[in-house]
Amino acid sequence: MADKVRLAIVGTGGIAQSHLGGYRTLLDAGYNQFEIVALCDTNEERRGAYAALVKDKLGTEPAHYTSVEQMCEQADDVQAADICTPHAFHHTCAIPCLEAGIDVMVEKPCGITMKASDRIIQAARNADRIVAVAEQVRRGIKARCMDWAVNQEKMIGDLRFLSVIGFSARDWSQEAATYAMGWRMLKLLTGGGMIFDAGAHFADMMYFLFGEIDTVNAWLGTFQDVIVPSPELGDQKMDVEDTWMSTIAFKSGLVCNWSWSFSAEGEDCAAQILYGSEGSAKDRGGWMHTFQNGGDITFKDGSTKPYEEIEKQYRAQLDDETKDKLFPYGVESDMALECWDFVDSVQKRRKPEIDAETTRVTKALCMACYESATAGQTVSVQDVVDGALSAYQDPINDYWKI
């Protein structure tokens, strides 16, 4: 076995804490092929608080750096970097690391625009380095189980259509002052609203479960008037969507309605239901992270099959080789599995399950929603992938000189 992978955590905010929990889960399961040797964040207070968490959970005291450039220049022991910054800084942190010979795992989405992803991918090719993407939903036991149920076992027959809605009222002005939410409200920092944030998980699951997407038609709305105090940009008016309606057409013929709002005053409504010729599968988790929490089946004769029964069948047919591949060390937590996949791919010099090129295609669904709304018409996802449609992304690329 090769030496332990020496990790740096770049960006020590909220999602980095979830990653730390994943690494702790791996240690508890008996997997110890990594050590966190460095932390990088421009905010000293945030970095210090995270260092205390690392010491508490892992018992180690990593070195501190204020920039990736400083880290790459001074930290000769860093082998791989787990990048947990806001979206706008995914490429500005990943590229210097790659150029310094450091493998990276980038939080979703891998690049704030399609061009940003391309720059990351090209830097990895030039340096012969790995770029994994921290996209966890599909990896967990429940998502794997439901994929097996609807696609391999065809428990609900031939797939027909999918309805995904999440409508509620939430005052974003109450959260704008918190950095964890504030940057998510500004297009130049996040690339878009929840279509691009939590929606990155949805997009990955759509491709994982149902294959290639043909076209998208979307409408976006922003009903709330919120001022966001941004350390990077100064006080700015929220300029991302708080509401959208969209229709997604898959090449298989499957059609999806994907609609969401935080400005739906009155009655809340949230459901994610996949319909087939023999019944339906209702997601237990609501409206975005498809099947992350499993799902329950209702057959056309009215009978039902709860998730627990589906999972029991799924586990019964898993052979040891498949279990070891999908759930190494018996780990079934999706966040821990994304961390394991990164460390293992670095150690063994193999392709990660979810890499930058994979998520470049999946996030094109998110960008197609924005490009459709900007153009006011149905758009081809392939045109977004190829760069033929970029009117929505152009101002972001111009601002960050991508």
GIZIZI-V485857 format. One record per pair of residues at least 4 apart in sequence whose C-alpha atoms are under 8 Angstrom apart, sorted by sequence separation. I is the first residue (numbers start at 0). J is the second residue. D is the distance in Angstrom with one decimal. If there is no record, write none. Layout:
I:J:D
I:J:D
This chain:
11:15:5.2
12:16:6.7
13:17:6.9
14:18:6.4
15:19:6.2
16:20:6.4
17:21:6.4
18:22:6.4
19:23:6.2
20:24:6.2
21:25:6.4
22:26:6.5
23:27:6.2
24:28:6.3
25:29:6.5
26:30:5.0
42:46:6.1
43:47:6.0
44:48:6.2
45:49:6.3
46:50:6.2
47:51:6.4
48:52:6.6
49:53:6.3
50:54:6.2
51:55:6.2
52:56:6.0
53:57:5.4
54:58:4.3
65:69:6.9
66:70:6.3
67:71:5.9
68:72:6.2
69:73:6.0
70:74:5.2
71:75:7.3
84:88:6.1
85:89:6.9
87:91:7.8
88:92:5.9
89:93:5.9
90:94:5.7
91:95:7.0
92:96:6.6
93:97:6.1
94:98:6.1
95:99:6.2
96:100:6.5
97:101:5.0
105:109:5.9
110:114:7.7
111:115:6.0
112:116:6.5
113:117:6.3
114:118:6.3
115:119:6.4
116:120:6.2
117:121:6.1
118:122:6.1
119:123:6.3
120:124:6.3
121:125:6.1
122:126:6.2
123:127:5.6
124:128:6.6
135:139:7.3
138:142:6.7
139:143:6.3
140:144:5.9
141:145:6.2
142:146:6.2
143:147:6.3
144:148:6.2
145:149:6.1
146:150:5.6
147:151:4.9
148:152:5.0
149:153:4.5
153:157:6.9
170:174:7.7
171:175:6.1
172:176:7.6
176:180:7.7
177:181:5.6
178:182:6.2
179:183:7.5
180:184:7.0
181:185:7.4
185:189:6.1
186:190:4.7
187:191:8.0
191:195:5.5
192:196:6.2
193:197:5.4
194:198:4.4
195:199:5.4
196:200:7.9
197:201:7.0
198:202:6.1
199:203:6.2
200:204:6.3
201:205:6.2
202:206:6.5
203:207:6.1
204:208:5.8
205:209:5.6
206:210:4.5
229:233:4.8
248:252:6.8
249:253:5.2
263:267:7.3
274:278:6.1
275:279:5.9
282:286:7.9
284:288:7.1
290:294:6.1
297:301:6.2
298:302:5.4
304:308:6.5
305:309:6.6
306:310:6.1
307:311:6.2
308:312:6.4
309:313:6.2
310:314:6.1
311:315:6.2
312:316:6.6
313:317:6.6
317:321:6.2
318:322:6.2
319:323:6.1
320:324:6.2
321:325:6.1
322:326:5.4
323:327:4.6
326:330:5.1
331:335:7.8
332:336:6.2
333:337:6.3
334:338:6.6
335:339:6.2
336:340:6.0
337:341:6.4
338:342:6.3
339:343:5.9
340:344:5.9
341:345:6.2
342:346:6.1
343:347:5.9
344:348:5.3
345:349:6.9
350:354:7.5
353:357:6.0
354:358:6.5
355:359:6.0
356:360:6.8
357:361:6.6
358:362:5.7
359:363:6.4
360:364:7.6
361:365:7.8
362:366:6.4
363:367:5.8
364:368:6.5
365:369:6.9
366:370:6.1
367:371:5.8
368:372:6.2
369:373:6.1
370:374:6.0
371:375:5.7
372:376:6.9
378:382:7.5
379:383:6.9
380:384:6.3
381:385:6.0
382:386:6.1
383:387:6.0
389:393:5.8
390:394:7.8
392:396:6.3
393:397:6.0
394:398:6.1
395:399:6.3
396:400:5.6
397:401:6.5
10:15:6.9
11:16:7.2
25:30:5.2
26:31:5.4
40:45:7.6
41:46:7.8
53:58:6.7
54:59:4.8
64:69:6.4
65:70:7.7
69:74:7.9
84:89:6.3
96:101:5.0
97:102:6.0
110:115:4.7
111:116:7.4
123:128:4.9
137:142:5.3
138:143:6.6
146:151:7.3
147:152:6.2
148:153:6.0
149:154:5.5
175:180:6.0
176:181:6.0
183:188:6.9
184:189:7.3
185:190:7.6
186:191:4.9
190:195:6.9
191:196:7.4
193:198:5.7
194:199:7.0
205:210:6.9
206:211:5.9
228:233:5.9
229:234:5.6
248:253:6.3
249:254:6.1
274:279:4.3
284:289:7.3
297:302:5.9
298:303:6.0
304:309:7.0
317:322:6.3
322:327:7.0
323:328:7.1
326:331:5.6
330:335:7.3
331:336:7.1
343:348:8.0
344:349:4.8
353:358:7.1
371:376:5.4
382:387:5.0
383:388:5.1
396:401:4.8
25:31:7.1
40:46:5.8
53:59:6.4
54:60:5.8
64:70:5.7
71:77:8.0
83:89:7.9
96:102:7.1
97:103:7.1
109:115:7.9
110:116:4.5
123:129:6.3
136:142:6.9
137:143:6.5
148:154:5.8
149:155:6.3
174:180:6.1
175:181:4.4
182:188:5.9
183:189:5.4
185:191:7.2
186:192:7.3
189:195:7.7
206:212:7.4
228:234:4.3
229:235:7.0
248:254:4.7
273:279:5.5
274:280:6.6
284:290:6.7
297:303:4.4
323:329:7.4
330:336:6.9
343:349:8.0
344:350:6.1
371:377:5.7
382:388:5.7
383:389:6.9
8:15:7.4
39:46:7.2
53:60:7.1
82:89:7.0
96:103:7.3
109:116:5.9
123:130:6.8
149:156:7.6
174:181:6.8
182:189:6.5
184:191:7.7
185:192:7.8
189:196:7.5
227:234:5.5
228:235:6.4
247:254:5.7
248:255:6.5
272:279:6.6
273:280:5.1
282:289:6.8
283:290:7.0
284:291:6.7
296:303:5.6
297:304:6.5
322:329:7.8
344:351:5.6
371:378:5.5
38:46:7.1
183:191:7.7
184:192:6.3
226:234:6.5
227:235:5.2
246:254:7.2
247:255:5.0
272:280:5.7
273:281:6.4
282:290:5.5
284:292:5.3
295:303:7.5
296:304:5.1
370:378:7.3
110:119:7.5
175:184:7.5
183:192:6.5
226:235:5.6
227:236:5.9
246:255:5.7
247:256:6.4
272:281:4.4
283:292:5.6
284:293:7.3
295:304:6.1
296:305:6.3
50:60:6.8
82:92:7.3
93:103:6.5
120:130:7.6
226:236:4.4
227:237:6.2
246:256:4.8
247:257:7.5
271:281:6.0
272:282:6.1
282:292:7.2
283:293:5.7
284:294:7.9
295:305:4.7
296:306:7.5
326:336:7.4
341:351:6.4
50:61:7.2
82:93:7.2
225:236:5.7
226:237:6.0
245:256:5.9
246:257:6.3
270:281:7.6
271:282:5.4
282:293:6.2
283:294:5.0
294:305:7.3
295:306:4.9
340:351:6.2
367:378:6.7
38:50:7.5
93:105:7.2
224:236:7.2
225:237:5.4
244:256:7.6
245:257:5.2
270:282:7.2
282:294:4.3
283:295:7.1
294:306:5.4
340:352:7.1
367:379:7.4
183:196:7.7
224:237:7.0
244:257:6.2
245:258:6.0
281:294:5.2
282:295:6.7
293:306:6.1
367:380:5.8
370:383:7.9
244:258:4.3
271:285:5.7
280:294:6.0
281:295:5.3
243:258:5.5
244:259:6.7
270:285:5.0
271:286:5.2
280:295:5.5
281:296:6.4
80:96:7.4
89:105:6.6
242:258:7.6
243:259:5.5
269:285:5.6
270:286:5.5
271:287:7.8
280:296:4.4
364:380:6.3
367:383:6.2
374:390:8.0
46:63:7.7
89:106:7.5
221:238:7.4
242:259:5.5
243:260:6.5
269:286:5.9
279:296:5.6
280:297:6.5
363:380:6.3
366:383:7.1
373:390:7.2
221:239:6.8
223:241:7.4
241:259:7.9
242:260:4.0
271:289:7.7
278:296:7.1
279:297:5.3
370:388:6.8
373:391:6.2
90:109:7.7
221:240:4.9
222:241:6.8
241:260:5.6
242:261:6.5
278:297:5.6
279:298:6.4
370:389:6.7
86:106:8.0
89:109:6.6
90:110:5.7
220:240:5.4
221:241:5.1
222:242:7.8
241:261:5.7
242:262:6.8
278:298:4.1
279:299:7.9
363:383:6.1
370:390:6.6
80:101:6.7
82:103:7.0
86:107:7.8
89:110:5.7
90:111:7.8
219:240:5.9
220:241:6.3
221:242:6.3
241:262:6.6
277:298:5.9
278:299:4.8
363:384:5.9
370:391:5.6
43:65:7.7
78:100:7.7
79:101:5.1
80:102:6.3
81:103:5.8
82:104:6.0
83:105:6.8
84:106:7.5
86:108:6.8
89:111:7.3
219:241:7.9
220:242:5.0
277:299:5.5
369:391:6.3
38:61:6.4
41:64:7.9
42:65:7.5
78:101:5.2
79:102:4.6
80:103:4.7
81:104:4.8
82:105:4.8
83:106:5.5
86:109:7.7
87:110:7.2
109:132:6.6
219:242:5.9
220:243:6.0
35:59:7.6
36:60:7.4
37:61:4.6
38:62:6.1
39:63:6.0
40:64:6.6
41:65:4.7
71:95:7.4
77:101:7.1
78:102:6.6
79:103:5.5
80:104:6.3
81:105:6.3
82:106:6.0
86:110:6.5
87:111:5.4
94:118:7.7
98:122:6.7
108:132:7.8
219:243:4.4
360:384:6.4
36:61:4.4
37:62:4.6
38:63:5.0
39:64:4.6
40:65:5.1
41:66:6.3
67:92:6.1
71:96:6.5
79:104:7.9
81:106:7.9
86:111:5.4
90:115:6.1
94:119:5.8
97:122:6.3
98:123:7.7
103:128:8.0
105:130:7.1
107:132:6.2
218:243:5.6
219:244:6.7
359:384:7.7
35:61:6.3
36:62:6.2
37:63:5.9
38:64:6.1
39:65:5.5
40:66:6.4
90:116:7.3
93:119:6.7
97:123:5.9
100:126:6.4
102:128:5.3
103:129:6.2
104:130:5.6
105:131:6.4
106:132:5.8
107:133:5.8
217:243:7.1
218:244:5.3
6:33:6.9
8:35:7.4
11:38:7.5
37:64:7.4
39:66:6.0
68:95:6.7
98:125:8.0
101:128:6.9
102:129:4.9
103:130:5.1
104:131:4.4
105:132:4.9
106:133:4.7
107:134:6.0
217:244:5.7
218:245:6.3
3:31:7.6
4:32:6.2
5:33:5.9
6:34:5.9
7:35:5.8
10:38:7.7
11:39:7.3
39:67:6.6
67:95:7.0
68:96:8.0
71:99:6.2
90:118:7.3
94:122:6.0
98:126:6.0
100:128:6.7
102:130:6.3
103:131:6.3
104:132:5.2
105:133:5.9
106:134:7.1
217:245:4.1
3:32:4.5
4:33:4.4
5:34:5.2
6:35:4.6
7:36:5.9
8:37:6.4
9:38:6.0
10:39:6.0
11:40:6.3
67:96:7.0
90:119:5.9
94:123:7.8
97:126:6.4
104:133:6.3
216:245:5.5
217:246:6.5
2:32:7.4
3:33:4.7
4:34:6.4
5:35:6.0
6:36:5.7
7:37:4.5
8:38:4.9
9:39:4.6
10:40:5.0
215:245:7.0
216:246:5.3
3:34:6.7
5:36:6.0
6:37:6.7
7:38:5.5
8:39:6.2
9:40:6.2
39:70:7.3
97:128:6.4
215:246:5.8
216:247:6.7
7:39:7.3
215:247:4.7
12:45:6.8
16:49:7.5
23:56:6.5
214:247:6.1
215:248:6.4
11:45:6.5
19:53:7.4
23:57:6.8
213:247:7.8
214:248:5.3
11:46:5.8
212:247:7.3
213:248:5.6
214:249:7.1
10:46:8.0
212:248:6.1
213:249:5.1
12:49:7.8
19:56:8.0
37:74:7.9
212:249:4.1
213:250:5.2
11:49:6.1
211:249:6.0
212:250:5.5
210:249:7.2
211:250:5.8
223:262:7.2
36:76:7.6
37:77:7.2
209:249:7.6
210:250:7.5
211:251:7.7
222:262:6.6
36:77:6.9
210:251:7.5
185:227:7.8
209:251:7.8
184:227:7.3
209:253:7.9
182:227:7.9
181:227:5.9
181:228:7.2
182:229:6.8
192:239:4.9
193:240:7.4
181:229:7.0
191:239:5.4
192:240:5.3
193:241:7.6
191:240:7.2
192:241:7.0
175:225:7.4
185:235:7.6
175:226:7.2
176:227:6.5
178:229:7.7
185:236:7.7
171:223:7.6
172:224:8.0
175:227:5.2
176:228:6.1
185:237:5.6
186:238:6.1
170:223:7.9
172:225:5.4
175:228:7.2
184:237:5.2
185:238:5.6
186:239:5.8
171:225:7.0
172:226:7.2
184:238:6.5
185:239:6.1
172:227:7.9
184:239:5.7
9:67:7.5
150:208:7.4
146:208:6.2
136:200:6.6
135:200:7.9
134:200:6.8
137:203:7.9
137:204:6.4
15:83:5.7
136:204:7.4
14:83:6.4
134:203:7.8
7:77:6.3
137:207:7.5
5:76:6.7
6:77:5.9
7:78:7.9
9:80:6.7
12:83:7.4
5:77:5.4
6:78:6.1
7:79:6.3
8:80:5.9
9:81:6.0
10:82:6.3
11:83:6.8
12:84:7.5
5:78:5.1
6:79:4.9
7:80:4.6
8:81:4.9
9:82:4.7
10:83:4.8
11:84:7.6
4:78:6.4
5:79:6.3
6:80:5.5
7:81:6.1
8:82:6.2
9:83:5.8
10:84:4.7
4:79:7.1
6:81:7.1
8:83:7.2
9:84:6.8
111:188:8.0
111:189:6.7
112:190:6.8
111:190:5.2
9:92:7.8
204:288:7.7
204:289:6.3
201:287:5.5
108:195:7.4
200:287:7.3
201:288:5.5
108:196:7.4
200:288:5.9
201:289:6.1
107:196:7.8
198:287:6.7
200:289:7.8
197:287:6.9
108:199:6.2
170:261:7.8
197:288:7.5
107:199:6.7
161:253:7.6
163:255:7.4
164:256:7.7
166:258:7.9
168:260:7.5
169:261:5.3
170:262:7.9
159:252:7.6
160:253:5.2
161:254:6.3
162:255:5.7
163:256:5.9
164:257:5.9
165:258:6.5
166:259:5.4
167:260:6.1
168:261:4.8
169:262:6.5
159:253:5.3
160:254:4.8
161:255:4.5
162:256:4.9
163:257:4.8
164:258:4.8
165:259:4.6
166:260:4.8
167:261:5.0
168:262:4.8
158:253:6.7
159:254:7.0
160:255:5.7
161:256:6.4
162:257:6.4
163:258:6.3
164:259:5.5
165:260:6.3
166:261:6.3
167:262:6.3
168:263:4.9
166:262:7.6
167:263:4.9
168:264:5.2
85:182:7.3
166:263:5.6
167:264:6.6
168:265:7.4
167:265:7.7
167:266:7.1
168:267:7.4
87:187:6.9
167:267:4.6
87:188:4.8
166:267:5.5
167:268:6.6
86:188:6.2
87:189:6.0
165:267:7.8
166:268:5.0
85:188:6.6
86:189:5.1
87:190:7.2
165:268:5.8
166:269:6.1
85:189:6.6
86:190:7.0
164:268:7.1
165:269:4.2
164:269:5.4
165:270:6.6
163:269:7.7
164:270:5.5
163:270:5.9
164:271:6.4
162:270:7.5
163:271:4.3
162:271:5.7
163:272:6.6
161:271:7.4
162:272:5.4
161:272:5.8
162:273:6.6
161:273:4.4
160:273:6.2
161:274:6.0
159:273:7.8
160:274:5.4
158:273:7.6
159:274:5.7
160:275:7.1
158:274:6.2
159:275:5.0
158:275:4.1
159:276:6.9
157:275:5.2
158:276:6.5
155:274:7.3
156:275:5.3
157:276:5.2
155:275:5.1
156:276:5.0
157:277:7.4
165:285:7.4
155:276:6.3
156:277:4.8
165:286:5.4
155:277:4.6
156:278:7.1
164:286:5.7
154:277:7.4
155:278:4.7
163:286:5.6
245:368:7.3
154:278:7.9
155:279:5.9
163:287:7.6
155:280:7.3
155:296:7.6
155:298:7.0
145:290:6.6
142:289:7.5
142:290:5.0
145:293:6.4
141:290:6.5
142:291:5.2
144:293:7.6
145:294:7.0
215:364:7.6
141:291:5.8
142:292:7.3
218:368:7.7
219:369:7.8
141:292:5.9
142:293:6.2
217:368:5.2
136:288:6.6
139:291:7.0
141:293:4.8
212:364:7.6
215:367:6.3
216:368:6.6
217:369:7.3
136:289:7.7
215:368:6.3
218:371:7.5
219:372:6.2
137:291:7.2
217:371:5.6
218:372:5.1
136:291:5.7
203:358:7.1
206:361:6.5
216:371:5.7
217:372:5.3
215:371:6.9
216:372:7.4
218:375:7.7
203:361:5.3
217:375:8.0
202:361:5.6
203:362:7.3
217:376:7.8
202:362:6.2
216:376:6.3
217:377:7.4
148:309:7.2
216:377:4.3
199:361:7.7
202:364:6.1
215:377:5.6
216:378:6.4
199:362:6.1
202:365:6.8
214:377:6.6
215:378:5.5
145:309:7.9
214:378:5.5
215:379:6.6
144:309:7.4
148:313:7.7
214:379:4.5
215:380:6.9
13:179:6.8
144:310:6.0
147:313:7.3
199:365:6.9
213:379:6.0
214:380:5.6
12:179:7.3
195:362:7.7
198:365:6.8
213:380:5.9
212:380:6.7
213:381:7.3
141:310:7.5
144:313:6.0
195:365:5.6
194:365:5.9
195:366:7.5
194:368:7.8
140:326:8.0
138:325:7.5
140:331:5.5
139:331:5.5
140:332:7.3
139:332:5.5
140:333:7.6
138:332:7.9
139:333:4.2
138:333:5.1
139:334:8.0
137:333:7.4
136:333:6.0
139:336:7.5
135:333:5.1
136:334:7.9
138:336:6.6
135:334:5.5
138:337:7.3
135:336:7.4
135:337:5.6
190:392:7.9
134:337:6.9
133:337:6.1
133:338:7.7
190:395:7.3
187:395:5.8
186:395:7.7
131:341:6.2
187:398:7.7
129:344:8.0
129:345:7.1
129:348:8.0
134:353:7.1
131:351:5.8
133:353:7.8
129:350:7.3
130:351:7.9
131:352:7.8
132:353:5.8
129:351:7.9
131:353:6.0
132:354:5.2
131:354:4.3
132:355:6.1
130:354:5.7
131:355:6.2
130:355:5.8
132:358:7.4
120:355:6.5
119:355:7.8
120:356:7.1
104:341:6.6
116:355:7.1
102:345:7.0
116:359:6.5
109:355:6.2
113:359:6.9
109:358:6.9
108:358:7.3
109:359:7.2
113:363:7.6
108:362:6.9
112:366:7.9
79:345:7.5
113:384:7.4
113:386:7.5
112:392:6.3
115:396:7.9
114:396:7.5
112:395:7.6
112:396:7.2
115:401:6.3
114:401:6.7
30:328:7.1
29:328:7.0
28:328:6.1
28:329:7.2
28:330:6.9
25:330:7.3
24:330:7.9
33:342:6.9
25:335:6.3
32:342:7.4
21:332:7.8
24:335:6.2
21:334:5.4
22:335:6.1
21:335:3.8
25:339:7.3
20:335:7.4
21:336:7.5
18:334:6.7
22:338:6.5
17:334:7.4
18:335:7.4
21:338:6.4
22:339:7.8
18:338:7.1
4:342:6.5
4:345:7.3
4:346:6.4
3:346:7.6
2:346:7.8
1:346:6.5
1:347:7.9
